Amino acid sequence: MSILSFFGLLSPAERVLKAEEAIRASLFEKADDQIKWLVKNAHPSAAATQARLHLAKAHLASAKNGATGVLVELDLLYALRKNLLSSDPALLAEVEKESSALLISSTEALAVPAERSKDWSTAAMHYEAGLKRIDGVTALRTASGVHPKLYKKLVDSHTELLRIKIQPLLVQATKQQASLDYNGAESSLEAGLKILAGPYSVAVEAAAAILRLPTQAQLATVQQARSIAQLKASLEQAQGHLALATSLGNRKGSPIIHSEILGAVSEVISLLVSADQALTAATGPKMPALANATVLAARIHALRARTLRLRGEHYERESQWVLAEADLGKAHEAYKAHYDAEGAATMTVRKGIVAIKSRTGTTVNDGTIIRQAEPKVQIDLAYRAVLLFLEYEQYDTATQYLPYLTGKIAEAELLTKAVHQQRLAALRNDLEAANRRARDEAAQYADLLKLHDELPGLCDRVNQVDAEAGSQVSALLPFVFGRLILAGLAQEEYLKLLDLLTVQPSFHTDPEILKNVGIVCLRLAVNNQITAGNYEWVISLWLTAVFSNQVLLASLERTTWDDELTFTLAGSLGLRAIPKSLENVNHLPADSANIALADTQNELKQRFEDALHTIANEQLQRQAIAAYDVEVSALTGLVQQLNKGGMTNVPRPTPVAPHAARLLNLSESIAAFLGSRYQNQKEPDEAVLDCALFYQPTAELSVLQGYVRALEFEKNVITCFEPPRRAKLKTFPNLLQSGLTGFPLDDYPKLKHRLLLRIADEARTASKQEADGELVPVFEALVSHFSDYEPFRVAGAHHICDWCIAGLNRDSMEPVLALQWLSKGWGWVPDDGRLAANLCIVFGRLASDETIPKEGKKQVGLPVLMQVLGQARKKPTRALIAAINEELVPVKDSLNAMLKNAKIPVEDLKAAAGRDSDMWEEREENDESGPLRRFRRLSEFQSISSFPSSYDSPKFTAAGIQLGKVLLLLDRMVSVTKKRPVF
């Protein structure tokens, strides 16, 4: 208890507590006394405490169902923020939020009875009052769900108020629509929508929007019903006018009737336009779905088609052809839109009839369309067409229309006979004319070609009428073809003749046609008619012809003058096969009694080659000669394979040069034959694959794919040696490694052999031109992958030797490094005298260098000398032995003599070297008493006064030991000469 409490006085905090206790006990007057003191003294909790008092009173009023009393207390609570300063607004906001439930329940308690009694104005008033209380208090506006709930209630009340206003109009509109008063119904609904248009407050506008949608939908239904009614009325009127026009059309024509018909038709068309517009309006984007819209549209199209047809046929009767054709065309489109195939076909046929009547345009001759048309119209067209084409002497065309008349009209048989007789007479005239044209000696090539093109059609037409006459036409065709060849050659129409010959079916297998192809190609070449556009085709066809032995053999078979002579195919360019009927042809060597057909082929071939060299355009000449060489190589290879025996899994093709084979779609079968031949060979020959690639450069055959990769590898490898080569040669080892792991090069032995020869040649050339040692990595890679190929080893070894000698002479290479490389090079060619000699020379130089102490430098030559010694002992070739005797024995003898002159005990020095090092583990063969064995038994060496000062020590110095090791190495190296040489 505070001292103020002791004297009956309360502190502000205690007054707050007292007020809260009184509020909880519903002792509102006591609470009010404390709150008045707090308000008077501006206590921070005054507003919140007073708010608690009003909230408690509101709860008490709510418990007694006094909604009005609740709202009075809540209004007092909400007024506190305006009327009373609060230093604790958060606490006041908390009390305001707590009042939200009371506000909603009290507002509903006043509004709901009004809703039940449909007193929507009173209900709306209460909801609006509740929303105003909420809008005035921030804490209530942010309270979850308070505002939306009362707002929805307010909108519902206003919706009912607006519904009461427009309901009579909606009911009236429904009755008007039922009585087909569409305009009245539309006016009533528009009046309702005008009421709903506002402007209104937000809540009333929301209510109006709810009612607008069904009202607008009802208005759309009324408008659609009116459009449908108008449409149906238009269709009924149109049918009436169409019936009138039809009945008028059946009367005898007169200007008045003509005018009445056109007037009725125009009225129908106008009504149909109205019907179209009404249907468009009834199916607009704002209209409800119309179930029978398709049916109504079909009725409109059908009426339009019938109307246009009626007017078109009327114009036809009046000989107004342009107008008739236009209306019949429109009727055709209307029938198509109506999916009436018969009607559309009938209009097309009627247009054909108009064309016959007017003698303008073309009539219909499509049997599919004619058969779809109405039977009467079919007969009308056919009858008129037969008469027309008889008149025009187009008997074949007239014949096409006879089936539509047969059995349908009485005149059909007479017309058929007339057409047949006239047609037969005309065809006989055509046949006689063709015979005259074919035998006209002065006929030009173009005229004969035209006749040649016309004969197959004439033959078909004649066969339909007279089979005997048809056989005469068939016999005339090869005669004209022969005349064409003679005329083409005589009149120098070479290119046109070549086109004619090469469109004949399988001309490349017909010896006679192929012979003429060859003649034309040779004439083109000799007469300088080869161009950039035709040189490949001409060259390829020429070689196909000249490489065909069958061309020559067929000539021998057709003639008799040569029956007493004997011919041989020995050395010929083409296939070796000889027909059994040719008994005077063989494969024996040519002589005076055995004529070589190859001579004829070679002579013709030479003439063509000479002609190619006379082409004026130098670039074209080079291109033509290059193409010729490729085609010759390919065709030669193909013929060789075809002449060989052996099994294949595919048919044997006729030899055709590659370019022609590609254009004639023969290259795939030729490549397949060659691929099969390669796979069936006991010893596969890459020449077969080379030949196949001429015919299939894209290597689609699986058997070609690996070979193409090998060729690409070959190309890439050789490219490395092309100048400038230095950067490319650095990639060579990796290229070689990756390429050889990509496919087995041994599968292509000829390619491998060629590749190795080319690499060896390129490497030798590059070795002479590049800086010293540049090609060492290249040779290392080559020897690593092709260790059995001697040219690589020899060239590589000499490249290393040249590099080392030059380096030593220029003092740019240390002897140690030189000896290491020379030992590698000598290891590749141990029997090479030059390598062996230079190896021994550098060995001796390095050994001499190792005897001289180097201040501050580590002597590293000994291990290399030991390595070379080991290598020499394993391969004591004659060349090495000779080199040791010539180069190393003098070095050894000179060194020993020098040491003896200096009174240095050589043997003791070697003994010390042998004892000092474990490098002498290998014992001399068959020499148990050798010096090395004795040196190892010595235990220690005392000072030798006779040694030079550099070696003078209780034990030999390091320099002395080094000298001893060099002496031992020389001894061992020289001892190699005692070994049996290896080969």
TORLUMMI-537406 format. One record per residue (C-alpha): residue in three letters; x, y, z. Coordinates in steps of 0.2 Angstrom, whole numbers, plus 5000, padded with zeros to 4 digits. Last residue first. Layout:
N
ALAXYZ ...
END
This chain:
983
PHE536347054563 VAL537347014579 PRO539247024580 ARG540046894592 LYS540846984606 LYS542647034606 THR542247204600 VAL541247234615 SER542847234625 VAL543147404619 MET541647464628 ARG542147374644 ASP543947444644 LEU543247624640 LEU542047604654 LEU543447544666 LEU544547694661 VAL543047814664 LYS542747734681 GLY544547754686 LEU544547944681 GLN543047964692 ILE543947874707 GLY545347994704 ALA544248144704 ALA543448084720 THR545148074728 PHE546047914730 LYS546347864748 PRO547647934760 SER547748074748 ASP548648134732 TYR547548124717 SER547548314714 SER549348314720 PRO549948204705 PHE550248024710 SER552047964714 SER551847984733 ILE550547844734 SER549547864750 GLN548847694756 PHE547347604748 GLU546047494756 SER545247324756 LEU545647264739 ARG544547104734 ARG543447204723 PHE544947254712 ARG545347074709 ARG543647034702 LEU543647194691 PRO545447144684 GLY544846984677 SER545246814685 GLU543546734683 ASP543446784665 ASN542046684656 GLU540946834654 GLU541446994663 ARG540447024678 GLU538947144679 GLU538847234695 TRP540047364691 MET538947524696 ASP539247474714 SER540547604716 ASP542147634726 ARG542847464724 GLY542847464705 ALA543547644705 ALA544947594717 ALA545347444705 LYS545347564690 LEU546547684699 ASP547647534704 GLU547747474686 VAL548147644679 PRO549547684691 ILE549847864687 LYS551647884681 ALA551148044671 ASN551847954656 LYS550747804661 LEU549247914662 MET549547984645 ALA549747814638 ASN548147754645 LEU547247904638 SER547947884621 ASP547547694621 LYS545747724626 VAL545447864614 PRO546247754600 VAL545147604604 LEU543647724604 GLU543547784586 GLU544047654574 ASN543947494584 ILE542347554592 ALA541647604575 ALA542047434567 ILE541247344582 LEU539647464580 ALA539447424562 ARG539747244564 THR538347244577 PRO538647224596 LYS536847234601 LYS536547194619 ARG538347254624 ALA538147414615 GLN536547464624 GLY537347424641 LEU538847534636 VAL537647674630 GLN536847674647 MET538447674656 LEU539047824646 VAL537447904651 PRO537647864669 LEU539447934668 GLY539048104660 VAL538248194675 GLN539848274682 LYS539248404694 LYS539948574693 GLY540848674706 GLU542548654698 LYS542548524684 PRO543748384686 ILE544348314669 THR544148134666 GLU542248154662 ASP542748264647 SER543748114639 ALA542247994642 LEU541148124634 ARG542248144619 GLY542447954617 PHE540547924618 VAL540348064605 ILE541547984593 CYS540747814597 LEU538947874593 ASN539547964578 ALA540347804571 ALA538847694575 LEU537647814567 ARG538647824551 GLY538947634551 ASP537047594552 ASP536847414559 PRO536047474575 VAL534647574566 TRP533347624579 GLY534447594593 TRP535747704584 GLY534447854585 LYS534147824603 SER536047814607 LEU536247974597 TRP534948064607 GLN535748014623 LEU537548054617 ALA537048224611 LEU536248264628 VAL537848214637 PRO538948304623 GLU538048464627 MET537248554613 SER537548734606 ASP539448714604 ARG539148744586 ASN540048584581 LEU539148494594 GLY537448554589 ALA537748514571 ILE538348344575 CYS536748314586 TRP535548374573 ASP536348274559 CYS536248114570 ILE534448144575 HIS533948174557 HIS534948014552 ALA534047914565 GLY532347974560 ALA532647944542 VAL533347764546 ARG531947724558 PHE530547794547 PRO531247704532 GLU531347534542 TYR529447514546 ASP529447384559 SER529247504573 PHE527747584565 HIS526847664580 SER528347704591 VAL529447734576 LEU528247864569 ALA527947954586 GLU529847964589 PHE530048024571 VAL528848164573 PRO529548214590 VAL531248224582 LEU530648334567 GLU531148504574 GLY532848434579 ASP533848554568 ALA532748684560 GLU531648624545 GLN532148614527 LYS533148444526 SER532048354538 ALA530548414529 THR531048324513 ARG531448164523 ALA529748174532 GLU528748204516 ASP529548054508 ALA529347944524 ILE527548004526 ARG527147964508 LEU527847794509 LEU526947764525 LEU525247824518 ARG525447714502 HIS525847564513 LYS524347594524 LEU523147624510 LYS523747464502 PRO523547374518 TYR521747434523 ASP521147334538 ASP522947364545 LEU522347544548 PRO521147484562 PHE520047634566 GLY520047774579 THR521547724589 LEU522647754574 GLY521947934572 SER522047984590 GLN523947934591 LEU524448004574 LEU523548164577 ASN524348174595 PRO526048154587 PHE525748274573 THR525148424583 LYS526948494584 LEU527148464565 LYS525648584562 ALA526548734570 ARG528148704560 ARG527348664543 PRO527148824534 PRO527248724522 GLU526348554520 PHE527048424532 CYS525548424543 THR524348404528 ILE525048234525 VAL524348174542 ASN522648264539 LYS522448184521 GLU522848004528 PHE521648024542 GLU520348074530 LEU520647924519 ALA520547814535 ARG518947894539 VAL518247864522 TYR518847684524 GLY517847664540 GLN516247734531 LEU516347634515 VAL515847464522 SER514347554530 LEU513747614513 GLU513147794514 ALA514947854510 THR514448024504 PRO515548004488 GLN514447864482 TYR514847814464 PHE516647874464 LEU516747804482 ALA516447634475 CYS517947644465 ASP519047684479 LEU518247544489 VAL518647414476 ALA520447484475 GLU520547454494 ASP520747264490 PRO520047134502 GLU521046974502 LYS519746834502 GLN518546954494 ASN516646944499 GLN516647104508 TYR517447204494 ARG516247124481 SER514747174492 GLY515347354493 LEU515647354474 PHE513947294471 ALA513147414483 ALA514047554475 ILE513347504458 SER511647494465 GLU511747664473 SER512547744458 LEU511047694446 ASN509947844449 LEU510147904431 LEU510848064436 ARG512047974448 ALA512547844435 ALA512847974422 HIS514148064434 PRO514947894439 ALA515247814422 VAL514047664418 PRO514547484418 THR512947374419 PRO512647314436 ARG512947134444 PRO511547094456 VAL511847104475 ASN512546974487 THR514146954478 MET515146794473 GLY516746784464 GLY517346804446 LYS518246964440 ASN517647054424 LEU516447154435 GLN517847204446 GLN518947264432 VAL517447354423 LEU517147454439 GLY518947504441 THR519047564423 LEU517447654425 ALA518047744440 SER519747794433 VAL518947844417 GLU517747954426 VAL519048034436 ASP520148074421 TYR518748144411 ALA518248264425 ALA520048324426 ILE520048344407 ALA518448444407 GLN518948554422 ARG520548594414 GLN519748634397 LEU518448734405 GLN519748844413 GLU520748864397 ASN519248914387 ALA519648864369 ILE519348674371 THR520648594360 HIS521348474373 LEU519548394375 ALA519548354356 ASP521148254358 GLU520448154372 PHE518848114361 ARG519948064347 GLN521047954359 LYS519547864365 LEU518947824347 GLU520647754343 ASN520647654360 GLN518947584356 THR519347534338 ASP521047454344 ALA520147364358 LEU519147274345 ALA520747184340 ILE520647084324 ASN521246904324 ALA522046854307 SER523446984307 ASP523646964326 ALA522746994342 PRO522946884357 LEU521546764361 HIS519946824369 ASN518746764356 VAL517446824343 ASN517046734327 GLU515746614335 LEU514546764340 SER512846674344 LYS513546624361 PRO513646804366 ILE515346854372 ALA515646914390 ARG517347004393 LEU516547174399 GLY517247334393 LEU518947414388 SER519647284377 GLY521347214379 ALA520947054372 LEU519147064365 THR519646974349 PHE518946974332 THR518946844318 LEU518346884300 GLU517246774288 ASP515646844297 ASP516147024295 TRP515047074280 THR513546994289 THR513047134300 ARG511847134316 GLU512947024327 LEU514547124323 SER513647284328 ALA513047204344 LEU514747154348 LEU515447334346 VAL514047404357 GLN514247254369 ASN516047304372 SER515447454382 PHE516847564388 VAL516547684373 ALA514747704377 THR514947734396 LEU516447844392 TRP515447954380 LEU513947964393 SER515148024407 ILE516048154395 VAL514348224389 TRP513648234406 GLU515148314414 TYR515448434399 ASN513548494399 GLY513448664408 ALA515248724406 THR515148694388 ILE515648554375 GLN515048604358 ASN516848614351 ASN516348514335 VAL517548364340 ALA516748364357 LEU514948374352 ARG515248244338 LEU516048124350 CYS514548144362 VAL513348114347 ILE514247954342 GLY514247894360 VAL512447914362 ASN512147834345 LYS513147674351 LEU512147684367 ILE510547674357 GLU511147524348 PRO511847434363 ASP510247454374 THR510847444392 HIS511247624394 PHE509547674385 SER508647594400 PRO507047684395 GLN507347814381 VAL507647984389 THR509447984385 LEU509247964366 LEU508048114364 ASP509148234375 LEU510648174365 LEU509748224349 LYS509248394355 LEU511148424360 TYR511748354343 GLU510648444331 GLU512048444318 GLN510848434304 ALA511548264298 LEU511748194315 GLY509948254320 ALA509248194304 LEU510048024305 ILE509448004323 LEU507748064320 ARG507547954305 GLY507947804316 PHE506547864329 VAL505347884314 PHE505647704309 PRO505547654327 LEU503747734328 LEU503047684311 ALA502847494316 SER501747554331 VAL500747664318 GLN500447514307 SER499947404322 GLY498647534326 ALA497947514308 GLU497647334311 ALA496947364328 ASP495647484321 VAL494547594332 GLN495347604349 ASN497047554342 VAL496947714331 ARG496847824346 ASP498247734356 CYS499347744341 LEU498947924338 GLY499447964356 PRO501047864354 LEU501447944337 GLU501348134342 ASP503048144350 HIS503848064335 LEU502948174324 LYS503548334334 LEU505348264333 LEU505248234314 ASP504648414312 ALA506048484323 TYR507348374314 GLN506848444297 ALA506048344284 ALA506848344267 GLU506848164265 ASP504948154269 ARG504647974274 ALA504048004291 ARG502948154286 ARG502148054272 ASN501847904284 ALA501148024297 ALA499948104284 GLU499347934279 LEU499047894298 ASP498148054301 ASN497048024286 ARG496647854293 LEU496247934310 ALA495048054301 ALA494147914292 LEU494047814308 ARG493447964318 GLN492048004305 GLN491447824305 HIS491547804324 VAL490647974327 ALA489247934315 LYS489047764322 THR488947834340 LEU487747964334 LEU486547844326 GLU486547734341 ALA486247874353 GLU484847954343 ALA483447864353 ILE484047934370 LYS484647854386 GLY485347684381 THR486947764376 LEU486947954379 TYR488147974393 PRO489347844386 LEU489447954370 TYR490348104378 GLN492148044376 THR491847994358 ALA491648184354 THR493348214360 ASP494148084349 TYR493048144335 GLN493648324335 GLU493048364317 TYR492448534323 GLU490648484318 LEU490848314326 PHE491448404341 LEU489848514342 LEU488648374339 VAL489448264352 ALA489548414364 ARG487648454362 TYR487148274365 ALA488248254380 LEU487748424388 ASP485848384387 ILE486148204392 GLN487048254408 VAL485848394412 LYS484448264411 PRO485348144423 GLU485748284436 ALA487548314439 GLN488748194448 ARG489248094432 ILE489748254423 ILE490848304438 THR491848144438 GLY491848134419 ASP492848294418 ASN492448354400 VAL491648524404 THR491448654390 THR492748784385 GLY492448964381 THR491349034367 ARG490248944355 SER488749024363 LYS487748864364 ILE489248754368 ALA489848874382 VAL488048884389 ILE488048694389 GLY489748694399 LYS488948824411 ARG487548694413 VAL488848564417 THR489648664431 MET487848704438 THR487448524438 ALA489048484447 ALA488648614461 GLY486848544462 GLU487448364463 ALA488748404476 ASP487548494488 TYR488648544503 HIS487548704505 ALA489048814502 LYS489448714487 TYR487648744480 ALA487848924483 GLU489548924474 HIS488748834459 ALA487348964459 LYS488549104458 GLY489349014443 LEU487648984435 ASP487249174438 ALA488849224429 GLU488649104415 ALA486849164411 LEU487349344412 VAL488749314399 TRP487649204388 GLN486149314386 SER485349194374 GLU483549224381 ARG483449034386 GLU485149054394 TYR484649204404 HIS483149104410 GLU484348964415 GLY485349094425 ARG483849164433 LEU483248994439 ARG484948944444 LEU485149104454 THR483549074463 ARG483848884466 ALA485548924473 ARG484949074484 LEU483548964491 ALA484748824495 HIS485948944503 ILE484549024514 ARG483948854519 ALA485648794523 ALA485948944534 LEU484348904544 VAL484848724546 THR486548784553 ALA485848904565 ASN484648774572 ALA485348774589 LEU485648964591 ALA486849004605 PRO486349164615 MET486749324606 LYS488149444611 PRO489349384598 GLY488049384584 THR487049234579 ALA485349314578 ALA486049474569 THR486949364556 LEU485349264554 ALA484349424551 GLN485649494539 ASP485649334529 ALA483749334529 SER483749514523 VAL484949464509 LEU483749324505 LEU482349444504 SER483349554491 ILE483749394481 VAL481949344481 GLU481349514475 SER482649514462 VAL482049344456 ALA480249404456 GLY480749564446 LEU481749454434 ILE480349344431 GLU479149494429 SER480249574416 HIS480349414405 ILE478549384407 ILE478249564400 PRO479549544386 SER478749374381 GLY479249194384 LYS478049054383 ARG477549004401 ASN478648884412 GLY479749034418 LEU478249124425 SER477848974436 THR479648974442 ALA479649154445 LEU477949144455 ALA478648994465 LEU480249104468 HIS479149244474 GLY478249134486 GLN479849054492 ALA480649224495 GLN479049274505 GLU479249124516 LEU481149154518 SER480949334523 ALA479649294536 LYS480749154543 LEU482149284544 GLN481049414552 ALA480449294565 ILE482249234568 SER482849414570 ARG481349454582 ALA481849304592 GLN483649354593 GLN483149524599 VAL482049454612 THR483449334618 ALA484649474618 LEU483449584629 GLN483349434641 ALA485249424642 GLN485349614645 THR484049594659 PRO485049444666 LEU486649544666 ARG485949714672 LEU485349654688 ILE487049614696 ALA487749774689 ALA486349874697 ALA486749804714 ALA488649854712 GLU488050024706 VAL486950044722 ALA488450004733 VAL489650124724 SER488350264723 TYR487350274708 PRO487250354691 GLY486250254686 ALA486150134672 LEU484950014681 ILE483450124677 LYS483950134659 LEU484149944659 GLY482349934664 ALA481750054650 GLU482849954638 LEU481849794643 SER480149884641 SER480649944624 GLU481349774618 ALA479749694623 GLY478749824614 ASN479749794598 TYR479649614600 ASP477749614601 LEU477649424597 SER476249394610 ALA477449294620 GLN478749434618 GLN477549564625 LYS477149454640 THR478949434644 ALA479249624642 GLN477849664654 VAL478549544667 LEU480249634665 LEU479549804666 PRO478549764681 GLN480149694689 ILE481149854686 LYS480849954702 ILE480649804714 ARG482249734707 LEU483149904711 LEU482549884730 GLU483049704730 THR484749744724 HIS484949884736 SER484649764750 ASP485949644743 VAL487249774741 LEU487049834759 LYS487249654765 LYS488749634755 TYR489449794762 LEU489149734780 LYS490149574777 PRO491549654767 HIS491849784781 VAL492049674796 GLY493049524788 SER494749554796 ALA494849724806 THR495749854795 ARG494249964793 LEU493749944811 ALA495450004818 THR495350154806 VAL493750214813 GLY492550324803 ASP492350194789 ILE491750074801 ARG490450184809 LYS489850234791 LEU489750054786 GLY488550024801 ALA487450164796 GLU487450104778 TYR486849934785 HIS485550014795 MET484850124781 ALA484949974769 ALA483849874780 THR482650014782 SER482550034763 TRP482349844760 ASP480749834771 LYS480449654764 SER479749614781 ARG481149484784 GLU482349614778 ALA481749744791 PRO481849614804 VAL483649584798 ALA484249764799 LEU484149804818 ALA484949644824 GLU486149644809 THR486849814815 SER486949744833 SER487849584827 ILE489049684816 LEU489449814829 LEU489649694843 ALA490849594833 SER491849744829 SER492049804847 GLU493649714850 LYS494449804836 GLU494049974845 VAL494749904861 GLU496449864852 ALA496450034844 LEU496350114861 LEU497850014867 ALA498850064851 PRO498350244854 ASP499250264871 SER499450454873 SER497650474870 LEU496850644868 LEU494950644870 ASN493650704858 LYS494150634841 ARG494850464848 LEU493450454861 ALA492050464848 TYR492150284843 LEU491750234861 LEU490250354862 ASP489650284845 LEU489950104853 GLU488850154868 VAL487450214857 LEU487550064846 VAL487349944860 GLY485950044867 THR485050024850 ALA485349834850 GLY484549814866 ASN484449624867 LYS484749624886 ALA486449534883 SER486849664870 ALA486549804882 LEU487849724894 HIS489049704880 ALA488849884876 LYS489049944894 ALA490749844894 LEU491249924878 HIS490850094885 LEU491850064900 ARG493349984890 ALA493350144880 GLN493450244896 THR494950144901 ALA495750164884 ALA495450354884 ALA496150384902 SER497650274900 PRO498850414897 HIS498150524911 ALA497550694906 ASN497150744924 LYS495350784921 VAL495250624911 LEU495950514924 TRP494850604938 LYS493350574927 ILE493950384924 GLN493950354943 ASP492150424945 ASP491550324929 ALA492250164936 LYS491250194952 GLU489650234941 PHE489950074930 LEU490049944944 SER489849804931 ALA491149704941 ARG492349704927 ILE492149884925 ALA492349914943 GLU494049814943 GLU494549914928 ALA494150084936 LYS495150034952 LEU496649974942 VAL496650144933 ARG496450234950 GLU497850134957 ALA498950194942 PRO498450374946 SER498850354964 LEU497450344977 LEU497150444993 GLY496450375009 PHE497950425020 PHE498650255019 SER498250255000 LEU499350404998 ILE500750315008 SER500650174995 MET500050005000 
END
